[in-house]
């Protein structure tokens, strides 16, 4: 079994999270600059067996797509073009940044760490991946 890599895409930064080899646990991986995304992903995939991507899909509370939609769609197309053998699963990422901020606040970290957007993106990617794992678990009929 390969790892699943989650992406919290942003036009400036990308938060990345990854599963263990058994695809049971979501863990933060790294925050990178968007411009470095494909260089990093190619290098990472050369070292680790990645089976699929999970891409956070930004949505408003009413379910409509939000944010820089065109940039997000272009990133998804490029991801599929660079890695045609890896499926890309999309998952609603509503509230992940807010939950990440609250998680950091509750962790007792310093004010500077709480406001660190890279830390928020990293935790948001982990939440996206955990949500995907949970959805897959329940969709498979495992309760």
Secondary structure in CASP SS format (residue, H / E / C, confidence):
PFRMAT SS
TARGET T0000
AUTHOR 0000-0000-0000
METHOD secondary structure of the structure
MODEL  1
X C 1.00
X C 1.00
X E 1.00
X E 1.00
X E 1.00
X E 1.00
X E 1.00
X E 1.00
X C 1.00
X C 1.00
X C 1.00
X C 1.00
X E 1.00
X E 1.00
X E 1.00
X E 1.00
X E 1.00
X E 1.00
X E 1.00
X C 1.00
X C 1.00
X C 1.00
X C 1.00
X C 1.00
X C 1.00
X E 1.00
X E 1.00
X E 1.00
X E 1.00
X E 1.00
X E 1.00
X E 1.00
X E 1.00
X H 1.00
X H 1.00
X H 1.00
X H 1.00
X H 1.00
X H 1.00
X H 1.00
X H 1.00
X H 1.00
X H 1.00
X H 1.00
X H 1.00
X H 1.00
X H 1.00
X C 1.00
X C 1.00
X E 1.00
X E 1.00
X E 1.00
X E 1.00
X E 1.00
X E 1.00
X E 1.00
X E 1.00
X C 1.00
X E 1.00
X C 1.00
X C 1.00
X C 1.00
X C 1.00
X C 1.00
X E 1.00
X C 1.00
X C 1.00
X C 1.00
X H 1.00
X H 1.00
X H 1.00
X H 1.00
X H 1.00
X H 1.00
X H 1.00
X H 1.00
X H 1.00
X H 1.00
X H 1.00
X H 1.00
X H 1.00
X H 1.00
X C 1.00
X C 1.00
X C 1.00
X C 1.00
X E 1.00
X E 1.00
X E 1.00
X E 1.00
X E 1.00
X E 1.00
X C 1.00
X C 1.00
X C 1.00
X H 1.00
X H 1.00
X H 1.00
X H 1.00
X H 1.00
X H 1.00
X H 1.00
X H 1.00
X H 1.00
X H 1.00
X H 1.00
X C 1.00
X C 1.00
X C 1.00
X C 1.00
X H 1.00
X H 1.00
X H 1.00
X H 1.00
X C 1.00
X C 1.00
X H 1.00
X H 1.00
X H 1.00
X H 1.00
X H 1.00
X H 1.00
X H 1.00
X H 1.00
X H 1.00
X H 1.00
X H 1.00
X H 1.00
X H 1.00
X H 1.00
X H 1.00
X H 1.00
X H 1.00
X H 1.00
X H 1.00
X H 1.00
X H 1.00
X H 1.00
X H 1.00
X C 1.00
X C 1.00
X C 1.00
X C 1.00
END
